[in-house]
Amino acid sequence: VLVSANVEGRDLGAVSQEIDQKLASIEMPQDMFFLQSGQRRELDTAFESLRFVLLLAAFLVYVVMACQFESLIQPALVMCTAPLAFIGVIYALYITDTSLSVMVFLGGVILIGIVVNNAIVLVDYTNQLCARGMTKTDAIVEAGKVRLRPILMTTITTVLGLLPMAISSGEGAEMRRPMAFTLIAGLSVATLLTLFIIPMAYNLFGGKDRS
């Protein structure tokens, strides 16, 4: 028996989860079973691909920074911002009752490339100050003072640019909003935590003072 339906006003992932829960509560004979196909199967395939893309994006970002900083430790410090971003993403999905979807994963891939920018700015400027003869502690404090406003302005303008997509309505809005929630929450939380976590991590693992 084939049953088909079109989903409107909600994302496919949430509807598929509800269907799975309903089907699991139904007792079926051993020779009968349910199978979701169509866009649901395509969604599962896309999830598998995006998991790989997410890891590949993180690896490539790390490699590029390792070449730039000529260090293996400092890129790792910068990459700490990615988990910080996903803390915000998880919280945003929870409070907005948004399920994981392809657009959320795609937003996560984009987020990895965005959130590291603020940490790169801090670490790179701190390295420049250390190269000029400042102690590591003084360089960290000075870099935080000088780069605070550019970091906040960059984040605020990006969030404001994404806000219309997050509050949009109409056709296709259920696809756009999850990505907007992902980017806004991840970038906001990562920026705030980066201003505290990266300086502390640099002080502990960023290297010795230069004479």
Buried (B, 14 or more C-beta within 10 A) or exposed (E): EEEEEEBEEEBBBBBBEEBEEEEEEEEEEEEEEEEBEEEBEEBEEBBEEBEEBBEEBBEEBBEEBBEBBEBEEBBBBBBBBBEBBBBBBBEBBEEEEBBBBBBBBBBBBBBBEBBBBBBBBBBBBBBEBBEEEBEBEBBBBBBBEBBEEEBBEBBEEBBEEBEEBBEEEEEEBBEBBBBBBBBBBBBBBBBBBBBEBBBEBBEEEBEEEEE
